[in-house]
């Protein structure tokens, strides 16, 4: 049995592809995730993709104490599950502290597939040195660690891994589900929300301000929404991250607040500009060719890569964001070759896991 633990919306998308590939190869897969009233997306994405899963524990909240308490509770639930279902042969996850520590502690080989192990700085050409807390707590426990080609090899080996344990793959994760996205009228979310489809549409996404790596909630993305509405003749749509009722109260008279989790094919083909405070959706939008303005309070390697290659804008000034929006609304970004530089699937990753871990276990 292969155990896949899904902790975030991005990895729900990522592993939804991998899980189906593993099942086609005849592997039994146990999928776990976490859920909380204000942290629902990972579970919702698994459900949308028809992936059977078990909910264990909650998202721990915004403080370190709350996160640590939630981690302890979730680890106990994981152990109880294994007593009932048996112990898996391998854990595959996106650097999830809860599951990695349980797996390592009870002798389950750990496979991490992860793309954000370090912070960087704007225009920094050096290898990033500020490692994320999650990476420090998970990657050194890896039997195998897979990472996208844009991460520097020197950075990966800082986690005390042997050369043979760290393996790059030739695509950026979001290309798995974005590169073949088709525009189909029946998927158009604008019709369901009674938007004027003759106008361009701007989608706004909050920063993940409760995440461990975000030190403060930057107000610019909220301050710029009324300015976009005043200065552009466009539909303004907000995709909530945690608290949709607050967004409805503050912006419901000038913007549309999305009610449910949408599939990528339901909105990316129908938006003309993306303003994002997060990481994965910025990547997805750029990969699909949508002009994208990042307002993130932190920089990771992906942000640096996109901006240095003139694929994405970054600003935390409202007037500058409006100016970029006016200039770029409705244009197309040619980004495909920056996201895919080889085979864009899980074939090589799964084969390596089978060869290195599963076959040895069977032997």
C-alpha positions in Angstrom: 0.0 0.0 0.0 1.3 3.5 -1.0 0.3 6.3 1.3 -0.1 9.8 -0.2 -0.7 12.6 2.2 -2.2 15.8 0.7 -2.0 18.9 2.8 -2.5 21.9 0.4 -4.7 22.7 -2.6 -1.6 22.7 -4.9 -0.7 19.2 -3.9 -4.3 18.1 -4.2 -4.0 19.0 -7.9 -0.6 17.5 -8.3 -1.3 14.2 -6.6 -4.7 13.8 -8.2 -2.7 13.2 -11.4 -0.1 10.9 -9.8 -2.7 8.8 -7.8 -4.5 7.8 -11.0 -1.2 6.9 -12.7 -0.3 4.7 -9.7 -3.6 3.0 -9.7 -3.3 2.3 -13.4 0.0 0.5 -12.6 -1.9 -1.7 -10.1 -0.8 0.0 -6.8 -3.1 0.2 -3.9 -3.1 3.9 -2.7 -4.2 5.3 0.6 -4.9 9.0 0.4 -5.2 11.2 3.5 -5.8 15.0 3.8 -6.8 17.6 6.4 -9.8 19.8 6.6 -11.1 22.8 8.7 -14.0 25.1 8.2 -11.7 27.8 6.8 -9.3 25.4 5.1 -11.5 23.3 2.8 -9.8 23.4 -0.7 -7.5 20.4 -0.5 -10.4 18.1 0.3 -12.7 19.8 -2.2 -10.2 19.3 -5.0 -9.7 15.6 -4.2 -13.5 15.2 -4.3 -13.8 17.1 -7.6 -11.3 14.7 -9.1 -13.0 11.6 -7.7 -10.1 10.7 -5.4 -11.2 8.6 -2.4 -9.6 10.0 0.7 -9.7 10.0 4.5 -9.7 13.3 6.5 -7.3 13.3 9.4 -6.9 16.4 11.5 -7.3 20.1 10.8 -5.4 23.0 9.5 -3.7 24.3 12.6 -4.6 28.0 12.4 -2.4 31.1 12.3 -0.1 30.8 15.4 2.8 28.4 15.9 1.1 27.0 19.0 -2.0 26.2 17.1 -0.1 24.6 14.3 2.0 22.4 16.7 -1.1 21.3 18.6 -2.9 20.4 15.4 0.2 18.5 14.2 0.3 16.4 17.4 -3.4 15.6 17.2 -3.1 14.7 13.5 -0.1 12.4 14.0 -2.1 10.4 16.6 -5.0 10.0 14.2 -2.5 8.8 11.5 -1.2 6.1 13.9 -4.7 5.0 14.8 -5.5 4.7 11.1 -2.5 2.4 10.5 -3.5 0.2 13.4 -6.8 -0.3 11.6 -5.6 -0.6 8.0 -2.0 -1.7 8.3 1.3 0.1 7.7 2.0 1.5 4.2 5.2 0.5 2.3 6.0 4.1 1.4 4.9 7.7 2.1 4.7 10.1 -0.8 3.9 13.8 0.0 4.7 17.4 -0.7 6.9 17.9 2.4 4.1 17.5 5.0 5.6 17.7 8.5 2.9 15.6 10.2 3.2 12.6 8.0 6.9 12.7 7.3 7.7 12.6 11.1 5.3 9.7 11.6 6.6 7.8 8.6 10.3 8.2 9.6 9.5 7.4 13.2 7.9 4.1 12.4 10.2 3.1 9.6 8.2 3.9 6.5 10.4 5.2 3.6 9.7 8.9 2.8 9.4 10.3 -0.7 9.1 14.0 -0.9 8.1 15.9 -4.0 8.5 19.6 -3.3 9.2 22.8 -5.1 9.6 25.6 -2.5 12.4 24.8 0.0 13.9 28.3 0.3 13.2 32.0 0.2 15.1 34.3 -2.1 15.3 38.0 -2.8 14.2 40.1 -5.8 16.9 40.0 -8.6 19.1 37.7 -6.5 21.3 35.7 -8.8 22.8 33.6 -6.0 21.6 30.2 -4.7 19.0 30.9 -2.0 20.2 30.5 1.5 17.1 31.1 3.7 15.5 27.6 4.0 11.8 27.3 4.8 10.8 25.8 8.1 8.8 23.0 6.4 11.8 22.1 4.2 14.1 21.9 7.3 11.6 19.6 9.0 10.9 17.2 6.2 13.5 17.1 3.3 16.4 15.6 5.4 14.2 12.6 6.2 13.7 11.7 2.5 14.7 8.4 1.0 14.0 10.1 -2.3 13.4 13.8 -3.1 12.1 14.9 -6.5 12.1 18.6 -7.4 11.5 20.8 -10.6 14.4 21.7 -12.8 14.4 25.4 -11.8 15.7 24.7 -8.3 19.5 25.0 -8.0 21.2 21.7 -7.3 23.4 23.3 -4.7 20.3 24.3 -2.8 18.9 20.7 -2.8 22.1 19.2 -1.5 22.1 21.5 1.5 19.5 19.2 3.1 22.2 16.5 3.7 21.0 14.3 0.9 23.2 12.1 -1.2 23.5 12.9 -4.9 21.5 9.7 -5.8 18.6 10.7 -3.5 17.8 14.1 -5.1 16.3 13.9 -8.6 15.1 16.7 -10.8 12.2 16.5 -13.3 11.9 18.6 -16.5 8.7 20.5 -15.8 7.2 23.0 -13.4 4.4 21.2 -11.4 1.4 23.2 -12.6 2.1 22.3 -16.3 0.8 18.8 -15.4 -2.8 20.1 -15.3 -2.6 23.5 -17.1 -0.7 22.9 -20.3 -3.5 20.9 -22.0 -6.4 23.1 -20.7 -9.1 23.7 -23.3 -11.5 26.6 -23.6 -15.1 25.2 -23.7 -18.1 27.5 -23.4 -20.0 25.0 -21.2 -17.4 25.5 -18.5 -17.5 29.3 -18.4 -18.0 30.3 -14.7 -19.0 33.8 -15.8 -22.3 32.6 -17.2 -23.1 30.8 -13.9 -22.3 34.1 -12.0 -24.3 36.3 -14.4 -21.3 38.3 -15.4 -21.1 40.5 -18.5 -19.1 38.2 -20.9 -18.6 41.2 -23.3 -16.3 42.7 -20.7 -12.8 41.5 -19.7 -12.5 39.7 -16.4 -9.9 40.3 -13.6 -9.5 37.5 -11.0 -8.0 38.4 -7.6 -6.6 35.8 -5.2 -5.7 36.5 -1.6 -2.3 35.6 -0.1 -2.2 32.5 2.1 -1.8 34.8 5.1 -2.2 32.0 7.7 0.8 30.0 6.3 3.9 29.6 8.4 6.1 31.6 6.0 3.9 34.7 5.8 4.8 37.1 8.5 2.0 39.6 8.0 -1.1 40.1 6.0 -0.2 42.7 3.4 -3.2 45.0 2.7 -2.4 46.0 -0.9 -4.5 43.3 -2.6 -7.6 44.6 -0.7 -6.8 48.2 -1.2 -6.4 47.8 -5.0 -9.7 46.1 -5.6 -11.9 49.3 -5.6 -9.2 51.1 -7.7 -9.3 48.3 -10.3 -13.1 48.6 -10.3 -12.9 52.4 -10.7 -10.2 52.5 -13.4 -11.0 49.6 -15.7 -14.3 48.6 -17.4 -14.0 45.0 -16.3 -15.6 42.3 -14.2 -13.8 42.0 -10.8 -13.9 38.5 -9.3 -12.4 37.5 -6.0 -11.4 33.9 -5.2 -11.5 33.6 -1.4 -8.8 31.6 0.5 -10.3 31.4 4.0 -13.2 33.8 4.8 -15.6 34.5 2.0 -18.2 36.2 4.3 -15.7 38.9 5.2 -15.0 39.5 1.5 -18.7 39.7 0.7 -19.1 42.3 3.4 -16.2 44.4 2.2 -16.4 44.0 -1.6 -19.7 42.4 -2.5 -21.1 45.7 -4.0 -18.2 46.1 -6.4 -16.9 42.5 -7.1 -18.1 39.0 -7.5 -17.1 36.6 -4.7 -16.8 33.0 -5.8 -18.9 30.7 -3.7 -17.3 27.3 -4.5 -14.1 25.7 -5.6 -13.8 25.8 -9.4 -11.9 23.5 -11.6 -9.0 25.3 -13.6 -10.9 24.7 -16.9 -13.9 26.7 -15.5 -12.0 30.0 -14.9 -8.5 30.3 -16.4 -9.7 30.3 -20.1 -12.2 33.0 -19.2 -10.1 35.6 -17.4 -8.0 38.4 -18.9 -5.8 39.4 -16.0 -4.8 37.8 -12.7 -3.8 39.6 -9.5 -2.4 37.1 -7.0 -1.0 37.0 -3.6 -0.2 33.3 -3.6 2.3 31.1 -5.4 0.6 28.2 -7.2 -2.2 30.2 -8.9 0.3 32.8 -10.1 2.2 30.0 -11.7 -1.0 28.5 -13.2 -2.1 31.8 -14.6 1.3 32.5 -16.2 1.5 28.9 -17.5 -1.9 29.4 -19.3 -0.6 32.7 -20.7 -2.6 35.2 -18.6 -1.0 38.5 -17.6 -0.2 38.1 -13.9 0.6 40.7 -11.2 2.0 39.2 -8.0 1.6 41.0 -4.7 3.3 38.3 -2.6 5.0 39.4 0.6 7.7 36.8 0.2 9.7 35.6 -2.7 10.4 32.0 -3.6 12.5 30.6 -6.4 9.5 30.4 -8.8 8.8 34.1 -8.3 12.3 35.0 -9.1 12.3 32.7 -12.2 9.1 34.2 -13.6 10.1 37.8 -13.1 13.6 37.4 -14.4 12.2 35.9 -17.5 9.6 38.7 -17.9 6.7 36.4 -17.5 5.1 38.0 -14.4 4.9 41.4 -12.8 5.4 42.1 -9.1 4.3 45.1 -7.1 2.9 46.2 -3.7 1.9 49.7 -4.9 -1.7 50.2 -5.8 -1.1 52.8 -8.5 1.5 50.7 -10.1 -0.8 47.6 -10.1 -3.5 49.7 -11.7 -1.1 51.0 -14.3 0.1 47.5 -15.2 -3.4 46.2 -15.3 -4.4 48.9 -17.8 -1.4 48.1 -20.0 -1.7 44.3 -19.9 -5.4 43.5 -19.6 -6.3 41.0 -22.3 -2.8 40.4 -23.6 -1.2 36.9 -23.8 2.0 35.7 -22.3 4.1 33.1 -24.2 5.4 30.9 -21.4 5.2 27.2 -22.5 8.9 26.7 -23.1 9.7 28.0 -19.7 7.4 25.5 -18.0 8.1 22.3 -19.9 11.6 21.2 -20.9 11.1 17.5 -21.3 8.6 14.8 -20.6 5.7 16.3 -18.5 4.3 13.3 -16.6 5.0 11.0 -13.7 6.5 8.0 -15.6 10.1 8.5 -14.5 9.2 9.5 -11.0 7.0 6.4 -10.4 9.5 4.1 -12.0 12.3 5.4 -9.7 10.0 4.9 -6.6 9.2 1.4 -7.7 12.8 0.5 -8.4 14.3 2.1 -5.3 11.7 1.4 -2.6 8.8 -0.8 -3.6 10.8 -3.6 -5.3 13.2 -3.7 -2.4 10.4 -3.9 0.1 8.8 -6.8 -1.9 12.1 -8.6 -1.9 
